Amino acid sequence: MGNKKKGKNSNYKISFDKQEAADKRKNRIILIVGILISALVLGGIIAAIVISSNDPDVGGDGGPQAPDVTPYGIHYVEMDFGDFGKVVIKVDGDAAPITARNFMELVEDGFYDGLTIFRAQEGFVIQGGKDDEADLTPIVGEFSSNGYTNNISHLRGVISMARTDDPDSATSQFFITLHDQAKYSLDGKYAAFGYVVEGMDVVDDVAEALMESPSSGYMGFVDDSDAITIISVKKIDYQK
């Protein structure tokens, strides 16, 4: 009898332990859910602050100066690659006014003359316009993940701004897409601002020469000695 009683009490004890453990688990779950809800609410507040700080309407006294998003119109530039030929680019200042204005100001200052194309990645982009000694002010990134509408998709022949991981870090470096598939990794993340309207064959030739360069390495970057010079970039009157 004693053994049975002891066994019965032991079973109750096990049942009680199970119930106690279940209650503890339940309490832990409630605590975790509460923490998660608090984190989500706080995250939403932070996200709202970040989005607001990138909104074109933000600015004025006591806050950062809002960038000028006034439509900038359509402009055309001619990019001369010497023996390779010339490329005509339509700069769409209505789709990306901040980016277009910055690019055209650099063009009119002769900034790009003598710089290089130093990267060509097959089926992706050519990239250029770097000047390590220039002291340039970064611009706001006009793309959807940074809170800006930009309806230019990165199809073949689109010109867009290169940048670091910081969405508002673009200055002068640009790239031109070589294939439609580029849109899948670039749309919404980089500020496209125009299109090649003449000379895409020249872009392809520049890309091929860089890719065949002996120094072509990771992601298509080449040594300075193998980079292809941009003779000049100038604004032109273009008739379709």
N, C-alpha and C positions, 0 to 999 in steps of 0.2 A: 504493500500500500504506500509506504514511504517513497519508494522509487517512483511509483506512478504519480504521486503528488508532486514530487520534485520535478518529474518530467513535465507535468502539466504546467507548473509554474514557469519552468524553463521555456515552454512554448509561448506562454503569455509574454514572458520577457522578450522573446524573439519578435513576437507580434508588436509589442510596444516599441522595441528598437526600430522595427521597420516603419512604424507610424511616425516615430520621432524623426527618423532619417527622411521620411517622405515630407514631413513638415519643414524640416531644414532645407530640403531641396526646393520645396515650394517657395520658401522665403527667399532663398538665393535667386530663384528665377524672377520673382517679383522685383528684387533689388536690381538685378541685371537689366530687366526691361525698363525699370525707372531710369537707370543710368543712360541706357540707349536713347530713350525718348528725350532726356535732357540734352544729350549730345546732338541729337538731330535738330532740336530747337535752336541750340547755340550755333550749330553749323549753318542753319538757315539764316540766322541773323548775320553771321560773318559773310556768307555768300551774298546776301543782299547788300552789305556794305561794299564788298569788292565790286559787284556789278554796278552799283551806283557810282563808284569812283571812276569807272570806265565809261559811264554814260555820257554822250556828247552834251547833255543838258546840264551836267554838273559843273559848277564853277562859281565865280563871284567872290565876294568878300569872305575871307576866312577859309577858303578852300583852294584847291589847285586850279590853275587857269585851264578852262576847257579848250580843247583844240578846235581850230576853225574847220568845221565840216560843211561850209558853204560849197555848193557844187562848183567845181573848178573848170568844167568844160572839157572839150576834146582837143588834144594836141598831138602833133606827130613829130617824131625824131628820127634822124638817120644815124645809124651806128656803122662806122666805117672800120672794116677789118683788113684794110690793105689789099693784098693779093687775093684774099679769100672773097672779097666783095663787100657789098653794103646791105644792111638790113633796115627796113622801115618799120617803125613801131608806133602803133596807135596808143596813146596814153589817155586812159579814160578817167578824167577828173570828176565825173559825175558818180561813177561807181565807187571810187576810192579817192576822195578829195584830199585827204591829209597826205596820203602816200604819193599821189600824183604831183601835188604842189612841191613836196620835198624833192622828188626826182627831177622835176623841171627846173627848179632853182639850182640844183647841182649841175644840170646840163648847161644852163645859161651862164654859169660861172666857169664852164670849161673843166669841171672837176674830173670827169671821166677820161679826158684826153690823155692818152699815154698809159692808162691803167691796163689791166689784163683780165682775160678769162683764164682762170687757174684750176677749173674743175670741169670734168665731163663724165657723167655716170650714165652708162648705156641704158637707154629706155627710160631715162628719168630727167636729168637737167644738165645744162651748162651753167656755171656760176662765175661771177666776176664783180669788178667794181670795188676792190678792196684797196684802202690806203691806210696803212698802219700808223702813219704819222699825222693824219688829219684829226683835228679835234671837232667832232661833229656831235650835234645834239640828237639823241634818239627820238624817234617819233612813236606815236600811239599805233599799235597794231590793229589795222582795220580788217577784222575777221570775226566770225560768229562766236568762236570760243572766248573771244575777248570783249564781247558785248557790242560788236558793230556788224551792221548788215553789209555784206559784200557779195554781189550776185555774179561775180566772175568766177567760173569754175576753171580749175587748173588742167585744161585740155592742152593738146599739143600746140606750141607756139605762144603760150601765155607768159608774160613777164610778171614777176612777183618779187617781193622783198625777202632777202635772207635775214635771219636773226639768230640770237642765242636762245636759251630756254626761257628767257624773260620775254613775254609777249610784246613788251613795249621797248625793245632794244634795237630795232632796225635803224640803220643810218644811211649807208650808201650801197651796200652789197645787194646785188639782184641775181635772179636766176631766170632762165627761159626753159620751159618744159619741152621735152623731146617726144613725149608720148601721152596719149589720153589717159593711160593708167595712172599717171601721176596724181590725178584728182583724188584717188582713193586715200592717199596718205597726206595730201596737202590741203584739200578744201576745208575751210573752217579753221585752219591753223596758221595760214600765211596770207599776207596781204597782196593779192593779185591786183594789178592796176593797169593792165593793157594787153595788147596782142601784136604779134608779128603779122603785118599785112603784106609785106614783100620781103623776099630773101630768106625764107625758111630753109632753102637749100644751102645757103651760106652758113646758117646756124648748124645744120647737119655736118657740113664740111669741117667747121671749127671743132665740133664734138668729136668727129672721127680722128682728126689730127691729134687731139689731146689724148684720146683713148689709146692711140698707137704710140704715144710717147713712152720712152723707156722708163721714165720716172712715175708713170701713172700707177697709183697705189690704191690704198683703202678709200672707198667711196669716190674714186676718180680724181682725187687731188694730184696735182703735178708740182714738180719743183718750179721755182721762179724762172729758172733758165729755159724751161719748156712751155711756160705760159704763153698764150697768144695775145698780142697787143691790140688794144682798142685804139685805133689811130685817133678817132674823134667821135664825139656824140654831139649833134647839133639839132636845134629845132628847125623844122622845115615847113613850107606850105605844101600840102599834099593834095593832089586831085585824084580821086578814085577813078 
